[in-house]
């Protein structure tokens, strides 16, 4: 969705979000974090089947709202598009809540959890029962009721706009879907090799990615990060082995790539998993 004339726009990079978070959003693998332009409302929208690595990645970005950049404000956690919440993701959310309880109480006045009913709704309600938050928190079956309780009913248009962003993002262009699938299998691929595999010329690949607002390098980096996160959480491979598996030449290059994407270092992520 174009940010022109909208209530929120995508941040160009992690650094851009740090410099000026208000009125911007950032989208991860199956989550989107946003900050309203007026600074009194923030939140996260989640969809699909988030796993533990997804929660770990999201938690890095959401710490931004738990900082002196923001006055105490209300927040929303919208999981109405989630298909399933597995036990590892559930546990990662519990760790996040425990580790950041003090700052949550300091910077978030109220938290509304929006679910889509069914098993996901029961899981959301169960989470709030088993791990009660350090701030007033309630679960709702629709966004409007949640906003009313948060006293942010005037931000209904913002939430509608963000759901439209998700509608557009989930309608993945074939070129991006096919390229990501290929790169997951061949993280060492060059643009030339990828273009050949997709049956187009390197120039056409570059043009079509440009039309989607991205580049081969960005897609490759995002794929490598996603693969490395999975290996850090789900395997006992060393960080050096993981770096080589995702097409990098050293663990230092892997750490640089993680920091470039606003993530903790692979060593820190691995340490949390072991603990």
Secondary structure, 3 states (H helix, E strand, C coil): CCCCCCCCEECCCHHHHHHCCCCEEEECCCEEEEECCCCCEEEEEEEECCCHHHHHHHHHHHHHHCCCCCCCEEEEEEEEEECCCCHHHHHHHHHHHHHCHHHHHHHEEEEEEECCCHHHHHHHHHHHHHCCCCCEEEEECCHHHHHHHHCCHHHHHHHHHHHHHHHHHHCCCHHHHHHHHHHHHCCCCCHHHHHHHHCCCHHHHHHHHHHCCCCHHHHHHHHHHHHHHHHHHHCCCCHHHHHHHCCCCCHHHHHHHHHHCCCCCHHHHHHHHHC
